[in-house]
């Protein structure tokens, strides 16, 4: 990942775009502080994990009560 200042980015925008097209990420800084990032449009985004099994699994209607008595016995010391 390269870091360039704003003046250099304006002066060499075409060169930076070519580097980004090859897959490089460019960070643009103002007075040494990063303020923007150039990346490819089709670069992989952060994967969204919530709901990734939607439609592939089934939770039974009695899920909250499955083995309720056995679990209560374990907590209450009834079963060894």
One Martini backbone bead per residue (centre of mass of N, CA, C, O) as a GRO file, in nm:
protein
   80
    1UNK     BB    1   0.095   0.037   0.025
    2UNK     BB    2   0.046   0.365  -0.067
    3UNK     BB    3   0.166   0.700   0.010
    4UNK     BB    4   0.014   1.016  -0.073
    5UNK     BB    5  -0.012   1.327  -0.153
    6UNK     BB    6  -0.221   1.549  -0.290
    7UNK     BB    7  -0.035   1.672  -0.501
    8UNK     BB    8   0.061   1.400  -0.620
    9UNK     BB    9  -0.222   1.297  -0.695
   10UNK     BB   10  -0.287   1.523  -0.898
   11UNK     BB   11  -0.032   1.486  -1.081
   12UNK     BB   12  -0.064   1.133  -1.072
   13UNK     BB   13  -0.347   1.002  -1.132
   14UNK     BB   14  -0.304   0.801  -1.365
   15UNK     BB   15  -0.089   0.628  -1.221
   16UNK     BB   16  -0.268   0.553  -0.979
   17UNK     BB   17  -0.494   0.415  -1.138
   18UNK     BB   18  -0.315   0.193  -1.255
   19UNK     BB   19  -0.237   0.071  -0.980
   20UNK     BB   20  -0.526   0.007  -0.891
   21UNK     BB   21  -0.595  -0.181  -1.133
   22UNK     BB   22  -0.364  -0.391  -1.022
   23UNK     BB   23  -0.448  -0.382  -0.684
   24UNK     BB   24  -0.366  -0.136  -0.551
   25UNK     BB   25  -0.337   0.064  -0.259
   26UNK     BB   26  -0.420   0.410  -0.199
   27UNK     BB   27  -0.301   0.666   0.011
   28UNK     BB   28  -0.426   0.982   0.110
   29UNK     BB   29  -0.257   1.276   0.218
   30UNK     BB   30  -0.270   1.538   0.475
   31UNK     BB   31  -0.006   1.636   0.630
   32UNK     BB   32   0.042   1.305   0.685
   33UNK     BB   33  -0.272   1.244   0.689
   34UNK     BB   34  -0.497   1.020   0.642
   35UNK     BB   35  -0.808   1.057   0.415
   36UNK     BB   36  -0.773   0.840   0.176
   37UNK     BB   37  -0.888   0.565  -0.049
   38UNK     BB   38  -0.767   0.367  -0.316
   39UNK     BB   39  -0.974   0.139  -0.500
   40UNK     BB   40  -1.112  -0.105  -0.640
   41UNK     BB   41  -1.430  -0.167  -0.731
   42UNK     BB   42  -1.388  -0.503  -0.735
   43UNK     BB   43  -1.311  -0.529  -0.460
   44UNK     BB   44  -1.321  -0.689  -0.182
   45UNK     BB   45  -1.538  -0.690   0.057
   46UNK     BB   46  -1.674  -0.707   0.338
   47UNK     BB   47  -1.803  -0.969   0.490
   48UNK     BB   48  -2.124  -1.083   0.540
   49UNK     BB   49  -2.240  -1.295   0.806
   50UNK     BB   50  -2.520  -1.232   0.836
   51UNK     BB   51  -2.721  -1.487   0.705
   52UNK     BB   52  -2.544  -1.718   0.551
   53UNK     BB   53  -2.780  -1.961   0.622
   54UNK     BB   54  -3.011  -1.882   0.466
   55UNK     BB   55  -3.213  -2.163   0.390
   56UNK     BB   56  -3.014  -2.411   0.524
   57UNK     BB   57  -3.175  -2.397   0.795
   58UNK     BB   58  -3.345  -2.542   1.091
   59UNK     BB   59  -3.556  -2.435   1.351
   60UNK     BB   60  -3.718  -2.557   1.588
   61UNK     BB   61  -3.999  -2.475   1.770
   62UNK     BB   62  -3.866  -2.637   2.041
   63UNK     BB   63  -3.577  -2.521   2.109
   64UNK     BB   64  -3.624  -2.391   2.407
   65UNK     BB   65  -3.725  -2.706   2.520
   66UNK     BB   66  -3.496  -2.879   2.479
   67UNK     BB   67  -3.408  -3.063   2.743
   68UNK     BB   68  -3.518  -2.914   3.001
   69UNK     BB   69  -3.504  -3.125   3.234
   70UNK     BB   70  -3.204  -3.204   3.211
   71UNK     BB   71  -3.088  -2.919   3.256
   72UNK     BB   72  -3.216  -2.867   3.530
   73UNK     BB   73  -3.079  -3.108   3.674
   74UNK     BB   74  -2.787  -3.008   3.632
   75UNK     BB   75  -2.825  -2.737   3.796
   76UNK     BB   76  -2.966  -2.889   4.059
   77UNK     BB   77  -2.827  -3.187   4.104
   78UNK     BB   78  -3.003  -3.450   4.003
   79UNK     BB   79  -2.773  -3.529   3.799
   80UNK     BB   80  -2.470  -3.753   3.738
   0.00000   0.00000   0.00000
